[in-house]
Amino acid sequence: MKLSVLALSAILATAIAVPAFADSSIQATLAKPVPAKTKLVAGGAVWVCEGTACLAAQAPDNVLSTSSCRALAKSVGQITAYAGGRRSFTAEVLSRCNAGLPGAAAPKASR
C-alpha cells in the first residue's frame, strides 16, 4: 500500500512538472558571434551560446517572451531570430527585444 501511494505520488509530480517544459528548447540567433562558447543565465533559462547561435535546451514556456529575449540580448547583443516549438518572433517583436541596444533599430510605434 505504501509503495503504491509513493509510486502514484511520483507519477503525479512528474505529470505536473512536465507541462512547464512542454516546448523546452528555445533557439536564438545573434547578429554578431560571441567571442567564445558562453554559458549564461538570462530570462529564466540557462543558455549556451557559440558563434551566432544560442540554445536554451531546458527552458520553461515563459522564456518564449519579449522580456526573456531582451534579457538575453542585454547579455550577448542584438538578436536576429528567437524561436521555440512552433512559434518564432516577428521582426516587430524582435525590434522590441533589441530596443536600446547599440545598432538596434527603434521599435515602431503601435497604433
N, C-alpha and C positions, 0 to 999 in steps of 0.2 A: 504494500500500500504506500509506504513512504517513498519507495523508488518510483512508483507511478506518478505521485504528486511532484516529485523532483523532476522527472522527465517532462511532464506536462508544463511545469514552470519554465524549463529551459526552452521548450518549443515556443511557448507564448512570448518569452523575452526576445527570441530571435525574430519572430513574426512582427513584433512591434518595432524592433530596431532596423530591420531591412528596408522599409519604405523610406527612411531618412537617407538612404544611399541608393535609391532606385536607379537614377541615371548618374552613377557615381563618377564617371570620368568627364573632366572638362578640359578643353584644349584652348590655348591662346597662342596667337601668332604675333610676334613683335616686329615693329618697324625696323629696329636695329638689333643685331645679335648681342647677347650678353657676352662679356669677355671670357668667361669660364663657366663650366657647369655649376649651377647655383641651386641650392635648396633653400626655400624660404616659406614662411607662413604669412599669408595675406588673404584678407577677405573671408576668413573662416576655413581655409583649406591649406594643405601642405602642397606646395608647388615645386616641381623640378624643371628648371629652365636650362636649355642648352641650345646654342645658336639662336635662331629666331623662334624656337618652339618651347612652349611651356605646357606642362601637363600636371593636373591635379587628379591623380588616379583614384582616390577615395574621398570624394567631396560630397557633402550633403547637398540636397537640391537647391537650397537657398544661396548657394555660391554662384548660381547662374543668374546673377543680378548685376545691375549697373554699379551698385556700391562695391560689390566684390571685385568687379572688373577694374574699377577706379583704384581700389586698394592695391591690386597687382600692378597697375600702370604706374602708380606712385613709386613702387619699389624697383621696377625693371624698365620703365619707359613706355612710350606710346604703343598701343595695341592695335593691330590692323584686322584681327579676327578673334572672335570669342564664341565658343560653341560647346554644347553638351547635349547628349542624347539626340533628339531630332530637332533641336532649336539652336539657331545661331543669331547673333546680334546683327541688326541692320546698320547701315552707315550712320544713320541718325543717332542710334543708341551708342555706337562706338564713339561718336563725336562727344557725347556727354561723358562717356567713360574717360576720355582723354583730355577733357576740358582743363585748361590751366597748365598743361604740360608744355615744355618747350617744343615748338614746331607743330603743335596741335591746332587744328582749325577750330574756331569758336563754334559752339553748338548753335544751330538755327533756332530762332525763337518759335515757340508753338503759338498757334492762333486759336 
